[in-house]
């Protein structure tokens, strides 16, 4: 069914007594929902995503309004079709008039208004500095400069409270008001964890993009790593994938560069001083001595320095990462 066919079906539904309530809301967000459905099916048939699923009533919900569905006046007054003027607590001034407005209700019961605006982004000043970053679990990130960034572990800090709230929810009778309140409490706890994690990653990635022009990172197979049940919870709590996405987005926005090093490059096993590859270094080893030159290494510090070195070599000469390895050795 195409968008045009689903739009005609919506018009028929609005005239039927059982679904006449569809007229109580503006036609703009319902049509936008049909467009989103068409996009979802297009992605499914193109094998870019899974089959579209129905939204749950208590989960996150949103309504998107185009210019015909809202009025924005004096930079502060927002009027939405069939709702009226919204009382908004503004956190910033908009740089231009919005082209669309999305009203969002989170599962925790909080409401937000999101605007699409045009804004000019100024590139951050160039510093001439490069850095290699090794992401991990015990430490969120280790920089080739020697800086070590601790893993905040936001999920672990609130794990006990989340478990207690989930036990309360499990004991409530389905369909009761107390169950609805307990469900909202669980959603608020999840929201706090998500917001804390997102805030910390945003501050970290913004600082890195401001201080360095070129950032070298390892191309980790995060989907494969999460399948390891011993690491899955810690990896999800660290949100390394979100940190990498933020880095790449902000680097593109501010005129900086992110270079990924091949995931098979033995950054942790190779000595950053002499280039010897120590196959005895396994996952649980945090410190080791090079059997060839005798230098003592911290696993993450050594990996960050190797990522920087091979990333600079690849960027400067256009080599494949395997060609940049000493003696042409294959990773082990």
HELIX and SHEET records of a PDB file:
HELIX    1   1 UNK A    3  UNK A   15  1                                  13    
HELIX    2   2 UNK A   17  UNK A   24  5                                   8    
HELIX    3   3 UNK A   27  UNK A   45  1                                  19    
HELIX    4   4 UNK A   67  UNK A   69  5                                   3    
HELIX    5   5 UNK A  154  UNK A  157  1                                   4    
HELIX    6   6 UNK A  159  UNK A  171  1                                  13    
HELIX    7   7 UNK A  177  UNK A  211  1                                  35    
HELIX    8   8 UNK A  222  UNK A  226  1                                   5    
HELIX    9   9 UNK A  232  UNK A  238  1                                   7    
HELIX   10  10 UNK A  240  UNK A  253  1                                  14    
HELIX   11  11 UNK A  299  UNK A  317  1                                  19    
HELIX   12  12 UNK A  326  UNK A  328  5                                   3    
SHEET    1   A 3 UNK A  61  UNK A  66  0                                        
SHEET    2   A 3 UNK A 100  UNK A 105 -1                                        
SHEET    3   A 3 UNK A 111  UNK A 116 -1                                        
SHEET    1   B 3 UNK A  70  UNK A  73  0                                        
SHEET    2   B 3 UNK A  77  UNK A  80 -1                                        
SHEET    3   B 3 UNK A  84  UNK A  85 -1                                        
SHEET    1   C 5 UNK A 148  UNK A 150  0                                        
SHEET    2   C 5 UNK A 139  UNK A 143 -1                                        
SHEET    3   C 5 UNK A 130  UNK A 135 -1                                        
SHEET    4   C 5 UNK A 214  UNK A 218  1                                        
SHEET    5   C 5 UNK A 257  UNK A 261  1                                        
SHEET    1   D 2 UNK A 287  UNK A 289  0                                        
SHEET    2   D 2 UNK A 296  UNK A 298 -1                                        
END                                                                             
